[in-house]
Amino acid sequence: LVNHIKQSLDGAADCPVVAFGGSYGGTLTALMRASHPATVVGGLAASSELGYYDAASWKDHGVDEFAFEDVVAKDYEQADPKCLPAVQAAVTAIEAATEDQLIRDFHVCNAEALGPSKSSLFTYSLEGLPQQDYPYTIGSMPAKPVNHVCDVLVGALSAFLSDEDTRADILIRAAGTVVAMSFGYDGSQCIPFYGVGGPGNTPGDGPGLGSWGYQSCTETLHQFSARTIRNYSFDYRSSADLCSKLYNGSVTPDVSGLARQFGGYALADGSAGVKNLIWSHGTLDPWHGWFKQMKPPPPESGVHHFLMEGSAHHLDLRGPNPADPPDVVAARAAYEKIIFSWIQEAATPSEDLLFA
C-alpha cells in the first residue's frame, strides 16, 4: 500500500515514510517498523500497549496483573484523596438499589445495559475516563474529566439531604452523571447494552463481538485484574471459553503471540535491534503501566523514550493547545528533531551507492 501511494503521487517515489500511531495504532507502528524496515524509516508509537502483551517480561519491569487498574486508581486518588471512598460509597448504593431506579438514573435502555452486576456500567465508565483526561474540553467531555468525576462524587457524599432524598439516592444520581458523561449521553436516546466485551469484562475491554473483542479473542487479550475500583480476577480459561462461544470455536486467544513474533519489551528497550523508534506515554494513561519503570535505552540503539507527566492517552498526537502540559510541549519539539534526522539519513545516499 505504501509503495502504491508513493508511486501514485507525483514526486513521492523517493520520499522517506515515517509511521505514526496512537494506542493500538502505536503498537502497529512499532510492528510495522520491525517487520517492514525498508518501507518505513522510523515510527512514533504513542501510548502503545505492546509491553502488556509480553507478560513473560512483566516481573523484570515491576509489572503485574493490576498495573492497568492501579494507574486508574492513582489518577482518582491524586485528583482528590476523598474520591476513592466516594466511589466505593456509590458502588455500595448502586448494588443496593432497584433496577428500575438505576435504569432511570443511569439513562439506560434496560437492566441488561447495566452489565453483569448493577455497578458494572459505573465502574466501566470510571476505568475508561482516565484515558480521556485531557486538559481541555473535547466535545461534550469536560476538561480534566477525572477531576470533574471526583467533584461530583465527593460532593454527593457531603450534599445537603432534603426530606425526599437519602444519601444513597444522591450518590446514585451522581454516578448516573458520570455514566452519562462517559457515554456522551445527551438525552436524545437511552444508553443501550454495550456488549459482553465492555462492562464487567477484563479492564481495558475483553472478548466480544466487535472488532476489539475479536482482537482480544486472537492476539490482544489483556491479562488484567482489578482490586480497587472493582474486584475482578483474570482467568484465561473463562476468557477463552467466551471467545469460543462467541466465534463458534474458531478462535483461541494467544496472549504471547505478538511478543513472540515481533518482540515485546525487546522492541521498546532497543535490544531487538530495531532502531528509529519513539515510544511515548503519559502518566495519567492506564496504558503506560507496562512502560513506567523501563530504563532509558542506550543512545546507540536508535530508540527514544518519553514519559510525559500529566498527559493522558496519546495527547502528544493531538494538535497543540495552550493547556498542554510542559512535558508534552517539550516532547513534540524533540520528536521533530529526531524525525527530521531520520528523514535526512534516509534521503542521503550511502557510500555504497555513491561508489558502486
Disulfide bonds with the S-S distance in Angstrom:
Cys83-Cys150 2.17
Cys109-Cys190 1.93
Cys217-Cys243 2.11
